[in-house]
Amino acid sequence: LGMARPKRTSAGALCRLETQKIHLKSICLQYQLYLLLNSHFFCLLKNEMGLIIFFLCAYVPKTAAGHCKWAEVLKDLEQIKTSKDIDVSLYTANTDEDKECQEPVIRCFFLETKVILQECLIKNCSKTQDVFNIWKNGNARLENSKLNSTISAKCKECEEYEEKNFAEFIQSFVKVIQKECK
């Protein structure tokens, strides 16, 4: 008869409507935060205690996060240290080398990480991406420090260290990086 059928909407149209609703809620929330900050934030800055709190809040997160330049490397080392599909022997630098040999020691660990990466690419290891991240992040950090470094003649070459299994290598690598973060 003369009954009108309800108009059908596609799944895509529903998704767009939901996205628009979420976007509008986000804008409303941002505006409310703006009003709150605008009214109270500037009042805080008018007194001495407010200024101290503001600077502490701005400074503390940066110092906690920026404490160790090797944080990403440590995180990825934790990811790969229990890997069962990495089985290689690697030159493993001593963790108790002199302070002046610290950079060559770290370079050795990252050089050997490239060996692990090549092994993972051949065997299609489950942790290949983590190994790549260690190698990439480590080399980026080392490139930044290369400009003002000099290596002592008493420092060993990487190949002069004893070869150890993967687990021992990772354990020593973590110790050396943690020492750098202190």
C-alpha positions as CSV (number, residue, x, y, z in Angstrom):
1,L,0.0,0.0,0.0
2,G,1.3,3.5,0.6
3,M,3.7,2.6,3.4
4,A,7.1,4.1,3.0
5,R,10.0,1.8,3.6
6,P,12.7,3.0,6.0
7,K,15.8,4.1,4.1
8,R,18.7,1.6,4.3
9,T,22.2,2.8,5.1
10,S,25.3,1.0,4.2
11,A,27.9,-0.1,6.7
12,G,30.3,2.5,5.4
13,A,27.8,5.3,6.0
14,L,27.3,4.0,9.6
15,C,31.0,4.0,10.2
16,R,31.3,7.6,8.9
17,L,28.4,8.6,11.2
18,E,30.2,7.0,14.2
19,T,33.4,8.6,13.2
20,Q,31.7,12.0,13.0
21,K,30.1,11.5,16.5
22,I,33.5,10.6,18.0
23,H,35.1,13.6,16.3
24,L,32.4,15.9,17.6
25,K,32.8,14.5,21.1
26,S,36.5,15.0,20.9
27,I,36.1,18.6,19.8
28,C,33.6,19.2,22.7
29,L,36.1,17.7,25.1
30,Q,39.0,19.8,23.7
31,Y,36.9,22.9,24.0
32,Q,35.9,22.2,27.6
33,L,39.6,21.6,28.4
34,Y,40.5,24.9,26.7
35,L,38.0,26.8,28.8
36,L,39.2,25.1,32.0
37,L,42.8,25.8,31.3
38,N,42.1,29.3,30.1
39,S,40.4,30.2,33.3
40,H,42.6,28.4,35.8
41,F,46.0,28.1,34.2
42,F,46.7,31.8,34.0
43,C,45.6,32.2,37.6
44,L,48.3,29.6,38.6
45,L,51.0,31.5,36.8
46,K,50.3,34.7,38.8
47,N,51.7,33.3,42.0
48,E,55.1,31.9,42.8
49,M,53.9,28.4,43.8
50,G,52.0,28.1,40.5
51,L,55.1,28.9,38.6
52,I,57.1,26.3,40.5
53,I,54.5,23.6,39.8
54,F,54.3,24.5,36.2
55,F,58.1,24.3,35.7
56,L,58.3,21.0,37.6
57,C,55.6,19.5,35.5
58,A,57.2,20.6,32.3
59,Y,60.7,19.5,33.4
60,V,60.3,16.2,35.2
61,P,58.8,14.1,32.4
62,K,61.6,15.0,30.0
63,T,64.3,14.1,32.5
64,A,62.7,10.8,33.4
65,A,62.2,9.8,29.7
66,G,65.5,11.2,28.5
67,H,67.6,9.6,31.2
68,C,69.0,6.8,29.1
69,K,69.7,7.3,25.4
70,W,69.8,3.5,25.1
71,A,66.2,2.9,26.4
72,E,64.9,1.6,23.1
73,V,67.8,-0.8,22.8
74,L,67.3,-2.2,26.3
75,K,63.6,-2.7,25.6
76,D,64.4,-4.7,22.4
77,L,67.2,-6.7,24.1
78,E,64.6,-7.8,26.6
79,Q,62.4,-8.9,23.8
80,I,65.0,-11.1,22.1
81,K,66.9,-12.5,25.1
82,T,64.5,-15.5,25.4
83,S,64.4,-16.3,21.7
84,K,64.8,-20.0,21.0
85,D,65.4,-19.7,17.3
86,I,68.6,-17.7,17.5
87,D,71.6,-20.0,17.8
88,V,74.9,-18.3,17.1
89,S,78.3,-17.8,18.7
90,L,79.3,-14.2,19.0
91,Y,82.4,-12.3,20.0
92,T,81.4,-11.0,23.5
93,A,83.2,-8.1,24.9
94,N,84.0,-8.0,28.6
95,T,81.6,-6.0,30.7
96,D,84.4,-4.7,33.0
97,E,86.6,-3.0,30.4
98,D,88.2,0.4,31.3
99,K,86.0,3.4,30.9
100,E,88.1,4.6,27.9
101,C,87.3,1.4,26.1
102,Q,83.5,1.6,26.7
103,E,82.7,2.9,23.2
104,P,84.6,0.2,21.4
105,V,82.9,-2.4,23.6
106,I,79.5,-1.0,22.7
107,R,80.5,-0.9,19.0
108,C,81.5,-4.5,19.2
109,F,78.1,-5.5,20.6
110,F,76.3,-3.7,17.8
111,L,78.7,-5.2,15.2
112,E,77.8,-8.6,16.5
113,T,74.1,-7.7,16.4
114,K,74.5,-7.4,12.6
115,V,75.6,-11.1,12.7
116,I,72.4,-12.0,14.6
117,L,70.3,-10.0,12.1
118,Q,71.9,-11.8,9.1
119,E,71.2,-15.1,10.9
120,C,67.6,-14.1,11.6
121,L,67.1,-13.1,8.0
122,I,68.4,-16.5,6.8
123,K,66.3,-18.5,9.3
124,N,63.3,-16.2,9.3
125,C,63.4,-15.8,13.1
126,S,60.4,-14.6,15.1
127,K,62.4,-11.7,16.6
128,T,64.0,-10.4,13.3
129,Q,62.3,-7.0,13.7
130,D,63.5,-6.6,17.3
131,V,67.1,-7.4,16.3
132,F,66.8,-4.9,13.4
133,N,65.6,-2.3,15.8
134,I,68.6,-2.9,18.1
135,W,71.0,-2.6,15.3
136,K,69.3,0.5,13.8
137,N,68.9,2.4,17.1
138,G,72.4,1.5,18.3
139,N,74.1,2.6,15.1
140,A,72.1,5.9,15.1
141,R,73.3,6.6,18.7
142,L,76.9,5.6,17.9
143,E,77.0,7.8,14.8
144,N,76.0,10.8,17.0
145,S,78.9,10.1,19.4
146,K,81.5,9.3,16.7
147,L,82.5,12.8,16.0
148,N,84.2,13.5,19.3
149,S,85.6,10.1,20.3
150,T,89.1,8.8,20.3
151,I,89.9,5.1,20.9
152,S,92.8,4.1,23.2
153,A,95.4,1.8,21.7
154,K,95.0,-0.6,24.7
155,C,91.3,-1.3,23.7
156,K,90.7,-4.7,22.1
157,E,89.3,-5.3,18.7
158,C,86.0,-7.1,18.6
159,E,87.5,-10.3,17.2
160,E,90.0,-10.5,20.2
161,Y,87.2,-11.3,22.6
162,E,86.0,-14.8,23.4
163,E,83.1,-16.3,21.4
164,K,80.1,-17.0,23.6
165,N,76.6,-18.4,22.9
166,F,73.6,-16.1,22.3
167,A,72.3,-16.1,25.9
168,E,75.7,-15.1,27.3
169,F,76.1,-12.5,24.7
170,I,72.8,-10.9,25.4
171,Q,73.4,-11.0,29.1
172,S,76.7,-9.1,28.7
173,F,75.2,-6.7,26.2
174,V,72.4,-5.8,28.7
175,K,75.0,-5.2,31.4
176,V,77.1,-2.9,29.2
177,I,74.1,-0.9,28.1
178,Q,72.7,-0.6,31.7
179,K,76.1,0.6,32.8
180,E,75.9,3.4,30.2
181,C,72.5,4.4,31.5
182,K,73.7,5.0,35.1
